[in-house]
Amino acid sequence: MKNRVVRKFLEYVYNNYVGNFLGFVIGMASTRLVSHFFTTRSIKNLWGLTAHKTVISKQTYTNLEWTISIVIGFIVFEIVSKWLKKKLAEMLPKYKLTQWMVEKEEKSPVSG
């Protein structure tokens, strides 16, 4: 009984936090995408005069970073929670280290 409770708890943690964590990490990494195309006025680019990128205000830059990170993070979260978990569920029985995640059928004693 205790083994089943621990297994269910670990499955719950796995199902909820893997997608959330990957979505968060990739969403935060996607903010670099904004800095690839846009810049703000600063002394290093002479307040936008020598900028090679599109110059936008700091408020717009911040809003764009947040929006991009949320959208890309959500897309990654959905991909992980819907598609990747189905593929892993099919492949899990093949690997010894992850067999604890696959629920084994318990054989009931046959009364005779």
SULTAUR-V97768 format. One record per residue. N is the residue number from 1. SS is DSSP state (helix for helix, strand for strand, loop for the rest). OMEGA is omega as a letter, one per 20 degrees, with the letter a starting at -180 (NA if undefined). Layout:
n;ss;omega
N;SS;OMEGA
N;SS;OMEGA
This chain:
n;ss;omega
1;loop;a
2;helix;r
3;helix;r
4;helix;r
5;helix;r
6;helix;a
7;helix;r
8;helix;r
9;helix;r
10;helix;r
11;helix;r
12;helix;r
13;helix;r
14;helix;a
15;helix;a
16;helix;a
17;helix;r
18;helix;r
19;helix;r
20;helix;a
21;helix;r
22;helix;r
23;helix;r
24;helix;a
25;helix;a
26;helix;r
27;helix;r
28;helix;r
29;helix;a
30;loop;r
31;helix;r
32;helix;r
33;helix;r
34;helix;a
35;helix;r
36;helix;a
37;helix;a
38;strand;r
39;strand;r
40;loop;r
41;loop;r
42;loop;a
43;helix;a
44;helix;r
45;helix;r
46;helix;r
47;helix;r
48;helix;a
49;loop;a
50;loop;a
51;loop;r
52;loop;r
53;loop;r
54;strand;a
55;strand;r
56;loop;a
57;loop;a
58;helix;r
59;helix;r
60;helix;r
61;helix;r
62;helix;r
63;helix;r
64;helix;r
65;helix;r
66;helix;a
67;helix;r
68;helix;a
69;helix;r
70;helix;a
71;helix;a
72;helix;r
73;helix;r
74;helix;r
75;helix;r
76;helix;r
77;helix;a
78;helix;r
79;helix;a
80;helix;a
81;helix;a
82;helix;a
83;helix;a
84;helix;r
85;helix;r
86;helix;r
87;helix;r
88;helix;r
89;helix;r
90;helix;a
91;helix;a
92;helix;a
93;helix;a
94;helix;a
95;loop;a
96;helix;a
97;helix;a
98;helix;a
99;helix;r
100;helix;a
101;helix;a
102;loop;a
103;loop;a
104;loop;r
105;loop;r
106;loop;r
107;loop;r
108;loop;r
109;loop;a
110;loop;a
111;loop;a
112;loop;NA
